[in-house]
């Protein structure tokens, strides 16, 4: 089967406008990590202050 002629490509090699850039650069874009659910808990890992040290108990 011969390869297609590059002139017949619809998107490959053509400039495509990026419609999402403005929302991403201004902070308006919403991502799944930004979602909040009622009763949702959050956690963070507490690391030791020095390499090789053990974290203190709370």
CHARMM internal coordinates of N, CA and C (Angstrom, degrees):
IC EDIT
DIST 1 N 1 CA 1.4462
DIST 1 CA 1 C 1.5311
ANGL 1 N 1 CA 1 C 108.17
DIST 1 C 2 N 1.3052
ANGL 1 CA 1 C 2 N 119.32
DIHE 1 N 1 CA 1 C 2 N 124.78
DIST 2 N 2 CA 1.4656
ANGL 1 C 2 N 2 CA 121.58
DIHE 1 CA 1 C 2 N 2 CA -178.84
DIST 2 CA 2 C 1.5292
ANGL 2 N 2 CA 2 C 111.43
DIHE 1 C 2 N 2 CA 2 C -74.62
DIST 2 C 3 N 1.3297
ANGL 2 CA 2 C 3 N 115.65
DIHE 2 N 2 CA 2 C 3 N 153.56
DIST 3 N 3 CA 1.4598
ANGL 2 C 3 N 3 CA 120.71
DIHE 2 CA 2 C 3 N 3 CA 177.81
DIST 3 CA 3 C 1.5239
ANGL 3 N 3 CA 3 C 110.26
DIHE 2 C 3 N 3 CA 3 C -70.97
DIST 3 C 4 N 1.3281
ANGL 3 CA 3 C 4 N 115.22
DIHE 3 N 3 CA 3 C 4 N 151.83
DIST 4 N 4 CA 1.4703
ANGL 3 C 4 N 4 CA 120.04
DIHE 3 CA 3 C 4 N 4 CA 177.96
DIST 4 CA 4 C 1.5185
ANGL 4 N 4 CA 4 C 110.75
DIHE 3 C 4 N 4 CA 4 C -70.70
DIST 4 C 5 N 1.2917
ANGL 4 CA 4 C 5 N 115.61
DIHE 4 N 4 CA 4 C 5 N 152.74
DIST 5 N 5 CA 1.4540
ANGL 4 C 5 N 5 CA 122.32
DIHE 4 CA 4 C 5 N 5 CA 176.53
DIST 5 CA 5 C 1.5290
ANGL 5 N 5 CA 5 C 108.63
DIHE 4 C 5 N 5 CA 5 C -71.27
DIST 5 C 6 N 1.3369
ANGL 5 CA 5 C 6 N 119.64
DIHE 5 N 5 CA 5 C 6 N 127.70
DIST 6 N 6 CA 1.4659
ANGL 5 C 6 N 6 CA 121.30
DIHE 5 CA 5 C 6 N 6 CA -179.68
DIST 6 CA 6 C 1.5289
ANGL 6 N 6 CA 6 C 113.37
DIHE 5 C 6 N 6 CA 6 C -56.68
DIST 6 C 7 N 1.2976
ANGL 6 CA 6 C 7 N 119.36
DIHE 6 N 6 CA 6 C 7 N -24.61
DIST 7 N 7 CA 1.4650
ANGL 6 C 7 N 7 CA 121.81
DIHE 6 CA 6 C 7 N 7 CA 178.05
DIST 7 CA 7 C 1.5232
ANGL 7 N 7 CA 7 C 112.02
DIHE 6 C 7 N 7 CA 7 C -66.09
DIST 7 C 8 N 1.3493
ANGL 7 CA 7 C 8 N 117.77
DIHE 7 N 7 CA 7 C 8 N -21.87
DIST 8 N 8 CA 1.4616
ANGL 7 C 8 N 8 CA 120.99
DIHE 7 CA 7 C 8 N 8 CA -178.49
DIST 8 CA 8 C 1.5315
ANGL 8 N 8 CA 8 C 112.49
DIHE 7 C 8 N 8 CA 8 C -88.81
DIST 8 C 9 N 1.3483
ANGL 8 CA 8 C 9 N 117.46
DIHE 8 N 8 CA 8 C 9 N -4.20
DIST 9 N 9 CA 1.4577
ANGL 8 C 9 N 9 CA 120.31
DIHE 8 CA 8 C 9 N 9 CA 179.23
DIST 9 CA 9 C 1.5208
ANGL 9 N 9 CA 9 C 109.92
DIHE 8 C 9 N 9 CA 9 C -66.75
DIST 9 C 10 N 1.3249
ANGL 9 CA 9 C 10 N 116.12
DIHE 9 N 9 CA 9 C 10 N 137.26
DIST 10 N 10 CA 1.4607
ANGL 9 C 10 N 10 CA 120.18
DIHE 9 CA 9 C 10 N 10 CA -179.42
DIST 10 CA 10 C 1.5296
ANGL 10 N 10 CA 10 C 111.91
DIHE 9 C 10 N 10 CA 10 C -86.53
DIST 10 C 11 N 1.3550
ANGL 10 CA 10 C 11 N 117.87
DIHE 10 N 10 CA 10 C 11 N -44.25
DIST 11 N 11 CA 1.4718
ANGL 10 C 11 N 11 CA 121.74
DIHE 10 CA 10 C 11 N 11 CA -174.63
DIST 11 CA 11 C 1.5297
ANGL 11 N 11 CA 11 C 113.00
DIHE 10 C 11 N 11 CA 11 C -116.00
DIST 11 C 12 N 1.3095
ANGL 11 CA 11 C 12 N 117.81
DIHE 11 N 11 CA 11 C 12 N -31.50
DIST 12 N 12 CA 1.4690
ANGL 11 C 12 N 12 CA 120.65
DIHE 11 CA 11 C 12 N 12 CA -175.09
DIST 12 CA 12 C 1.5211
ANGL 12 N 12 CA 12 C 110.06
DIHE 11 C 12 N 12 CA 12 C -65.74
DIST 12 C 13 N 1.3435
ANGL 12 CA 12 C 13 N 115.12
DIHE 12 N 12 CA 12 C 13 N 126.20
DIST 13 N 13 CA 1.4478
ANGL 12 C 13 N 13 CA 120.83
DIHE 12 CA 12 C 13 N 13 CA 177.75
DIST 13 CA 13 C 1.5141
ANGL 13 N 13 CA 13 C 114.74
DIHE 12 C 13 N 13 CA 13 C 79.85
DIST 13 C 14 N 1.3332
ANGL 13 CA 13 C 14 N 117.48
DIHE 13 N 13 CA 13 C 14 N 5.96
DIST 14 N 14 CA 1.4633
ANGL 13 C 14 N 14 CA 121.27
DIHE 13 CA 13 C 14 N 14 CA -179.10
DIST 14 CA 14 C 1.5295
ANGL 14 N 14 CA 14 C 109.35
DIHE 13 C 14 N 14 CA 14 C -110.27
DIST 14 C 15 N 1.3326
ANGL 14 CA 14 C 15 N 117.85
DIHE 14 N 14 CA 14 C 15 N 145.76
DIST 15 N 15 CA 1.4655
ANGL 14 C 15 N 15 CA 119.31
DIHE 14 CA 14 C 15 N 15 CA 176.48
DIST 15 CA 15 C 1.5273
ANGL 15 N 15 CA 15 C 110.65
DIHE 14 C 15 N 15 CA 15 C -69.69
DIST 15 C 16 N 1.3212
ANGL 15 CA 15 C 16 N 116.42
DIHE 15 N 15 CA 15 C 16 N 135.04
DIST 16 N 16 CA 1.4627
ANGL 15 C 16 N 16 CA 122.33
DIHE 15 CA 15 C 16 N 16 CA -179.65
DIST 16 CA 16 C 1.5282
ANGL 16 N 16 CA 16 C 107.55
DIHE 15 C 16 N 16 CA 16 C -122.74
DIST 16 C 17 N 1.3326
ANGL 16 CA 16 C 17 N 118.66
DIHE 16 N 16 CA 16 C 17 N 126.45
DIST 17 N 17 CA 1.4649
ANGL 16 C 17 N 17 CA 119.76
DIHE 16 CA 16 C 17 N 17 CA -179.80
DIST 17 CA 17 C 1.5296
ANGL 17 N 17 CA 17 C 111.58
DIHE 16 C 17 N 17 CA 17 C -64.96
DIST 17 C 18 N 1.3269
ANGL 17 CA 17 C 18 N 116.51
DIHE 17 N 17 CA 17 C 18 N 137.72
DIST 18 N 18 CA 1.4560
ANGL 17 C 18 N 18 CA 122.46
DIHE 17 CA 17 C 18 N 18 CA 178.62
DIST 18 CA 18 C 1.5230
ANGL 18 N 18 CA 18 C 108.58
DIHE 17 C 18 N 18 CA 18 C -95.86
DIST 18 C 19 N 1.2997
ANGL 18 CA 18 C 19 N 117.25
DIHE 18 N 18 CA 18 C 19 N 98.22
DIST 19 N 19 CA 1.4524
ANGL 18 C 19 N 19 CA 122.66
DIHE 18 CA 18 C 19 N 19 CA -176.21
DIST 19 CA 19 C 1.5213
ANGL 19 N 19 CA 19 C 113.00
DIHE 18 C 19 N 19 CA 19 C -77.63
DIST 19 C 20 N 1.3381
ANGL 19 CA 19 C 20 N 117.99
DIHE 19 N 19 CA 19 C 20 N -12.89
DIST 20 N 20 CA 1.4592
ANGL 19 C 20 N 20 CA 121.80
DIHE 19 CA 19 C 20 N 20 CA -175.79
DIST 20 CA 20 C 1.5293
ANGL 20 N 20 CA 20 C 113.60
DIHE 19 C 20 N 20 CA 20 C -93.59
DIST 20 C 21 N 1.3091
ANGL 20 CA 20 C 21 N 118.50
DIHE 20 N 20 CA 20 C 21 N -9.53
DIST 21 N 21 CA 1.4630
ANGL 20 C 21 N 21 CA 121.47
DIHE 20 CA 20 C 21 N 21 CA -173.44
DIST 21 CA 21 C 1.5311
ANGL 21 N 21 CA 21 C 112.28
DIHE 20 C 21 N 21 CA 21 C -61.27
DIST 21 C 22 N 1.3316
ANGL 21 CA 21 C 22 N 118.70
DIHE 21 N 21 CA 21 C 22 N -44.00
DIST 22 N 22 CA 1.4640
ANGL 21 C 22 N 22 CA 120.65
DIHE 21 CA 21 C 22 N 22 CA -177.02
DIST 22 CA 22 C 1.5264
ANGL 22 N 22 CA 22 C 110.90
DIHE 21 C 22 N 22 CA 22 C -62.06
DIST 22 C 23 N 1.3374
ANGL 22 CA 22 C 23 N 117.78
DIHE 22 N 22 CA 22 C 23 N -46.47
DIST 23 N 23 CA 1.4640
ANGL 22 C 23 N 23 CA 120.48
DIHE 22 CA 22 C 23 N 23 CA -179.82
DIST 23 CA 23 C 1.5257
ANGL 23 N 23 CA 23 C 111.64
DIHE 22 C 23 N 23 CA 23 C -65.13
DIST 23 C 24 N 1.3189
ANGL 23 CA 23 C 24 N 118.20
DIHE 23 N 23 CA 23 C 24 N -37.33
DIST 24 N 24 CA 1.4614
ANGL 23 C 24 N 24 CA 120.88
DIHE 23 CA 23 C 24 N 24 CA 178.60
DIST 24 CA 24 C 1.5253
ANGL 24 N 24 CA 24 C 111.37
DIHE 23 C 24 N 24 CA 24 C -67.72
DIST 24 C 25 N 1.3182
ANGL 24 CA 24 C 25 N 117.32
DIHE 24 N 24 CA 24 C 25 N -41.64
DIST 25 N 25 CA 1.4652
ANGL 24 C 25 N 25 CA 120.12
DIHE 24 CA 24 C 25 N 25 CA -175.66
DIST 25 CA 25 C 1.5256
ANGL 25 N 25 CA 25 C 112.50
DIHE 24 C 25 N 25 CA 25 C -77.22
DIST 25 C 26 N 1.3216
ANGL 25 CA 25 C 26 N 118.50
DIHE 25 N 25 CA 25 C 26 N -20.39
DIST 26 N 26 CA 1.4636
ANGL 25 C 26 N 26 CA 120.53
DIHE 25 CA 25 C 26 N 26 CA 178.89
DIST 26 CA 26 C 1.5236
ANGL 26 N 26 CA 26 C 112.98
DIHE 25 C 26 N 26 CA 26 C -100.26
DIST 26 C 27 N 1.3399
ANGL 26 CA 26 C 27 N 117.48
DIHE 26 N 26 CA 26 C 27 N -2.21
DIST 27 N 27 CA 1.4620
ANGL 26 C 27 N 27 CA 120.68
DIHE 26 CA 26 C 27 N 27 CA 178.52
DIST 27 CA 27 C 1.5185
ANGL 27 N 27 CA 27 C 113.73
DIHE 26 C 27 N 27 CA 27 C 83.17
DIST 27 C 28 N 1.3142
ANGL 27 CA 27 C 28 N 118.63
DIHE 27 N 27 CA 27 C 28 N 8.54
DIST 28 N 28 CA 1.4639
ANGL 27 C 28 N 28 CA 121.52
DIHE 27 CA 27 C 28 N 28 CA -179.64
DIST 28 CA 28 C 1.5263
ANGL 28 N 28 CA 28 C 112.12
DIHE 27 C 28 N 28 CA 28 C -81.79
DIST 28 C 29 N 1.3302
ANGL 28 CA 28 C 29 N 118.37
DIHE 28 N 28 CA 28 C 29 N -18.74
DIST 29 N 29 CA 1.4637
ANGL 28 C 29 N 29 CA 121.22
DIHE 28 CA 28 C 29 N 29 CA -178.46
DIST 29 CA 29 C 1.5243
ANGL 29 N 29 CA 29 C 109.61
DIHE 28 C 29 N 29 CA 29 C -65.68
DIST 29 C 30 N 1.3256
ANGL 29 CA 29 C 30 N 116.99
DIHE 29 N 29 CA 29 C 30 N 137.77
DIST 30 N 30 CA 1.4651
ANGL 29 C 30 N 30 CA 122.46
DIHE 29 CA 29 C 30 N 30 CA 179.14
DIST 30 CA 30 C 1.5216
ANGL 30 N 30 CA 30 C 108.54
DIHE 29 C 30 N 30 CA 30 C -105.78
DIST 30 C 31 N 1.3166
ANGL 30 CA 30 C 31 N 116.56
DIHE 30 N 30 CA 30 C 31 N 130.40
DIST 31 N 31 CA 1.4533
ANGL 30 C 31 N 31 CA 122.91
DIHE 30 CA 30 C 31 N 31 CA 178.34
DIST 31 CA 31 C 1.5199
ANGL 31 N 31 CA 31 C 108.71
DIHE 30 C 31 N 31 CA 31 C -116.13
DIST 31 C 32 N 1.3150
ANGL 31 CA 31 C 32 N 116.79
DIHE 31 N 31 CA 31 C 32 N 163.52
DIST 32 N 32 CA 1.4664
ANGL 31 C 32 N 32 CA 119.79
DIHE 31 CA 31 C 32 N 32 CA -178.57
DIST 32 CA 32 C 1.5260
ANGL 32 N 32 CA 32 C 111.59
DIHE 31 C 32 N 32 CA 32 C -62.98
DIST 32 C 33 N 1.3208
ANGL 32 CA 32 C 33 N 118.63
DIHE 32 N 32 CA 32 C 33 N -29.21
DIST 33 N 33 CA 1.4622
ANGL 32 C 33 N 33 CA 121.17
DIHE 32 CA 32 C 33 N 33 CA 178.79
DIST 33 CA 33 C 1.5284
ANGL 33 N 33 CA 33 C 111.47
DIHE 32 C 33 N 33 CA 33 C -70.05
DIST 33 C 34 N 1.3440
ANGL 33 CA 33 C 34 N 117.51
DIHE 33 N 33 CA 33 C 34 N -18.34
DIST 34 N 34 CA 1.4584
ANGL 33 C 34 N 34 CA 121.91
DIHE 33 CA 33 C 34 N 34 CA 179.39
DIST 34 CA 34 C 1.5301
ANGL 34 N 34 CA 34 C 113.03
DIHE 33 C 34 N 34 CA 34 C -82.95
DIST 34 C 35 N 1.3086
ANGL 34 CA 34 C 35 N 118.56
DIHE 34 N 34 CA 34 C 35 N -7.85
DIST 35 N 35 CA 1.4589
ANGL 34 C 35 N 35 CA 121.82
DIHE 34 CA 34 C 35 N 35 CA -175.10
DIST 35 CA 35 C 1.5226
ANGL 35 N 35 CA 35 C 111.13
DIHE 34 C 35 N 35 CA 35 C -73.58
DIST 35 C 36 N 1.3140
ANGL 35 CA 35 C 36 N 116.40
DIHE 35 N 35 CA 35 C 36 N 146.18
DIST 36 N 36 CA 1.4666
ANGL 35 C 36 N 36 CA 123.51
DIHE 35 CA 35 C 36 N 36 CA 176.18
DIST 36 CA 36 C 1.5178
ANGL 36 N 36 CA 36 C 108.13
DIHE 35 C 36 N 36 CA 36 C -123.30
DIST 36 C 37 N 1.3122
ANGL 36 CA 36 C 37 N 116.60
DIHE 36 N 36 CA 36 C 37 N 135.50
DIST 37 N 37 CA 1.4549
ANGL 36 C 37 N 37 CA 123.03
DIHE 36 CA 36 C 37 N 37 CA 179.15
DIST 37 CA 37 C 1.5210
ANGL 37 N 37 CA 37 C 107.90
DIHE 36 C 37 N 37 CA 37 C -121.21
DIST 37 C 38 N 1.3155
ANGL 37 CA 37 C 38 N 117.57
DIHE 37 N 37 CA 37 C 38 N 140.86
DIST 38 N 38 CA 1.4583
ANGL 37 C 38 N 38 CA 121.52
DIHE 37 CA 37 C 38 N 38 CA -179.93
DIST 38 CA 38 C 1.5282
ANGL 38 N 38 CA 38 C 110.19
DIHE 37 C 38 N 38 CA 38 C -57.36
DIST 38 C 39 N 1.3136
ANGL 38 CA 38 C 39 N 116.56
DIHE 38 N 38 CA 38 C 39 N 130.77
DIST 39 N 39 CA 1.4630
ANGL 38 C 39 N 39 CA 121.88
DIHE 38 CA 38 C 39 N 39 CA 179.64
DIST 39 CA 39 C 1.5283
ANGL 39 N 39 CA 39 C 113.17
DIHE 38 C 39 N 39 CA 39 C 81.49
DIST 39 C 40 N 1.3284
ANGL 39 CA 39 C 40 N 117.78
DIHE 39 N 39 CA 39 C 40 N 6.20
DIST 40 N 40 CA 1.4568
ANGL 39 C 40 N 40 CA 120.67
DIHE 39 CA 39 C 40 N 40 CA -177.90
DIST 40 CA 40 C 1.5261
ANGL 40 N 40 CA 40 C 110.39
DIHE 39 C 40 N 40 CA 40 C -70.90
DIST 40 C 41 N 1.3178
ANGL 40 CA 40 C 41 N 116.67
DIHE 40 N 40 CA 40 C 41 N 137.52
DIST 41 N 41 CA 1.4627
ANGL 40 C 41 N 41 CA 122.59
DIHE 40 CA 40 C 41 N 41 CA 176.65
DIST 41 CA 41 C 1.5146
ANGL 41 N 41 CA 41 C 109.49
DIHE 40 C 41 N 41 CA 41 C -102.98
DIST 41 C 42 N 1.3207
ANGL 41 CA 41 C 42 N 116.59
DIHE 41 N 41 CA 41 C 42 N 155.46
DIST 42 N 42 CA 1.4519
ANGL 41 C 42 N 42 CA 121.76
DIHE 41 CA 41 C 42 N 42 CA 176.69
DIST 42 CA 42 C 1.5144
ANGL 42 N 42 CA 42 C 108.64
DIHE 41 C 42 N 42 CA 42 C -125.74
DIST 42 C 43 N 1.3149
ANGL 42 CA 42 C 43 N 115.69
DIHE 42 N 42 CA 42 C 43 N 148.29
DIST 43 N 43 CA 1.4631
ANGL 42 C 43 N 43 CA 120.49
DIHE 42 CA 42 C 43 N 43 CA -179.69
DIST 43 CA 43 C 1.5225
ANGL 43 N 43 CA 43 C 109.20
DIHE 42 C 43 N 43 CA 43 C -136.87
DIST 43 C 44 N 1.3294
ANGL 43 CA 43 C 44 N 115.93
DIHE 43 N 43 CA 43 C 44 N 157.59
DIST 44 N 44 CA 1.4606
ANGL 43 C 44 N 44 CA 121.92
DIHE 43 CA 43 C 44 N 44 CA 176.32
DIST 44 CA 44 C 1.5243
ANGL 44 N 44 CA 44 C 107.92
DIHE 43 C 44 N 44 CA 44 C -143.14
DIST 44 C 45 N 1.3142
ANGL 44 CA 44 C 45 N 115.92
DIHE 44 N 44 CA 44 C 45 N 146.68
DIST 45 N 45 CA 1.4623
ANGL 44 C 45 N 45 CA 121.14
DIHE 44 CA 44 C 45 N 45 CA 178.79
DIST 45 CA 45 C 1.5207
ANGL 45 N 45 CA 45 C 108.09
DIHE 44 C 45 N 45 CA 45 C -86.35
DIST 45 C 46 N 1.3298
ANGL 45 CA 45 C 46 N 116.55
DIHE 45 N 45 CA 45 C 46 N 129.85
DIST 46 N 46 CA 1.4611
ANGL 45 C 46 N 46 CA 121.00
DIHE 45 CA 45 C 46 N 46 CA 177.53
DIST 46 CA 46 C 1.5216
ANGL 46 N 46 CA 46 C 108.09
DIHE 45 C 46 N 46 CA 46 C -98.00
DIST 46 C 47 N 1.3145
ANGL 46 CA 46 C 47 N 116.21
DIHE 46 N 46 CA 46 C 47 N 120.18
DIST 47 N 47 CA 1.4635
ANGL 46 C 47 N 47 CA 121.35
DIHE 46 CA 46 C 47 N 47 CA -179.09
DIST 47 CA 47 C 1.5286
ANGL 47 N 47 CA 47 C 109.84
DIHE 46 C 47 N 47 CA 47 C -96.96
DIST 47 C 48 N 1.3145
ANGL 47 CA 47 C 48 N 114.97
DIHE 47 N 47 CA 47 C 48 N 157.08
DIST 48 N 48 CA 1.4636
ANGL 47 C 48 N 48 CA 120.65
DIHE 47 CA 47 C 48 N 48 CA 176.66
DIST 48 CA 48 C 1.5276
ANGL 48 N 48 CA 48 C 109.26
DIHE 47 C 48 N 48 CA 48 C -67.56
DIST 48 C 49 N 1.3371
ANGL 48 CA 48 C 49 N 117.40
DIHE 48 N 48 CA 48 C 49 N 149.24
DIST 49 N 49 CA 1.4701
ANGL 48 C 49 N 49 CA 119.78
DIHE 48 CA 48 C 49 N 49 CA -177.72
DIST 49 CA 49 C 1.5253
ANGL 49 N 49 CA 49 C 114.17
DIHE 48 C 49 N 49 CA 49 C -69.04
DIST 49 C 50 N 1.3501
ANGL 49 CA 49 C 50 N 117.97
DIHE 49 N 49 CA 49 C 50 N -22.32
DIST 50 N 50 CA 1.4737
ANGL 49 C 50 N 50 CA 121.34
DIHE 49 CA 49 C 50 N 50 CA 179.66
DIST 50 CA 50 C 1.5196
ANGL 50 N 50 CA 50 C 109.66
DIHE 49 C 50 N 50 CA 50 C -131.94
DIST 50 C 51 N 1.3162
ANGL 50 CA 50 C 51 N 116.15
DIHE 50 N 50 CA 50 C 51 N 151.95
DIST 51 N 51 CA 1.4585
ANGL 50 C 51 N 51 CA 122.65
DIHE 50 CA 50 C 51 N 51 CA 179.14
DIST 51 CA 51 C 1.5288
ANGL 51 N 51 CA 51 C 108.83
DIHE 50 C 51 N 51 CA 51 C -61.33
DIST 51 C 52 N 1.3055
ANGL 51 CA 51 C 52 N 117.17
DIHE 51 N 51 CA 51 C 52 N 127.99
DIST 52 N 52 CA 1.4577
ANGL 51 C 52 N 52 CA 122.43
DIHE 51 CA 51 C 52 N 52 CA 178.72
DIST 52 CA 52 C 1.5126
ANGL 52 N 52 CA 52 C 114.09
DIHE 51 C 52 N 52 CA 52 C 90.19
DIST 52 C 53 N 1.3260
ANGL 52 CA 52 C 53 N 118.16
DIHE 52 N 52 CA 52 C 53 N -10.87
DIST 53 N 53 CA 1.4545
ANGL 52 C 53 N 53 CA 121.57
DIHE 52 CA 52 C 53 N 53 CA 179.70
DIST 53 CA 53 C 1.5427
ANGL 53 N 53 CA 53 C 109.33
DIHE 52 C 53 N 53 CA 53 C -83.44
DIST 53 C 54 N 1.3025
ANGL 53 CA 53 C 54 N 115.54
DIHE 53 N 53 CA 53 C 54 N 159.84
DIST 54 N 54 CA 1.4675
ANGL 53 C 54 N 54 CA 121.79
DIHE 53 CA 53 C 54 N 54 CA 178.26
DIST 54 CA 54 C 1.5284
ANGL 54 N 54 CA 54 C 108.88
DIHE 53 C 54 N 54 CA 54 C -98.79
DIST 54 C 55 N 1.3237
ANGL 54 CA 54 C 55 N 118.07
DIHE 54 N 54 CA 54 C 55 N 140.02
DIST 55 N 55 CA 1.4782
ANGL 54 C 55 N 55 CA 119.17
DIHE 54 CA 54 C 55 N 55 CA 176.34
DIST 55 CA 55 C 1.5256
ANGL 55 N 55 CA 55 C 110.18
DIHE 54 C 55 N 55 CA 55 C -66.81
DIST 55 C 56 N 1.3158
ANGL 55 CA 55 C 56 N 117.40
DIHE 55 N 55 CA 55 C 56 N 145.24
DIST 56 N 56 CA 1.4571
ANGL 55 C 56 N 56 CA 122.42
DIHE 55 CA 55 C 56 N 56 CA 179.37
DIST 56 CA 56 C 1.5236
ANGL 56 N 56 CA 56 C 109.33
DIHE 55 C 56 N 56 CA 56 C -74.20
DIST 56 C 57 N 1.3181
ANGL 56 CA 56 C 57 N 116.39
DIHE 56 N 56 CA 56 C 57 N 152.72
DIST 57 N 57 CA 1.4696
ANGL 56 C 57 N 57 CA 120.58
DIHE 56 CA 56 C 57 N 57 CA 175.63
DIST 57 CA 57 C 1.5102
ANGL 57 N 57 CA 57 C 109.35
DIHE 56 C 57 N 57 CA 57 C -78.45
DIST 57 C 58 N 1.3120
ANGL 57 CA 57 C 58 N 115.86
DIHE 57 N 57 CA 57 C 58 N 143.60
DIST 58 N 58 CA 1.4710
ANGL 57 C 58 N 58 CA 120.49
DIHE 57 CA 57 C 58 N 58 CA -179.83
DIST 58 CA 58 C 1.5081
ANGL 58 N 58 CA 58 C 110.82
DIHE 57 C 58 N 58 CA 58 C -85.98
END
COOR INIT
IC SEED 1 N 1 CA 1 C
IC BUILD
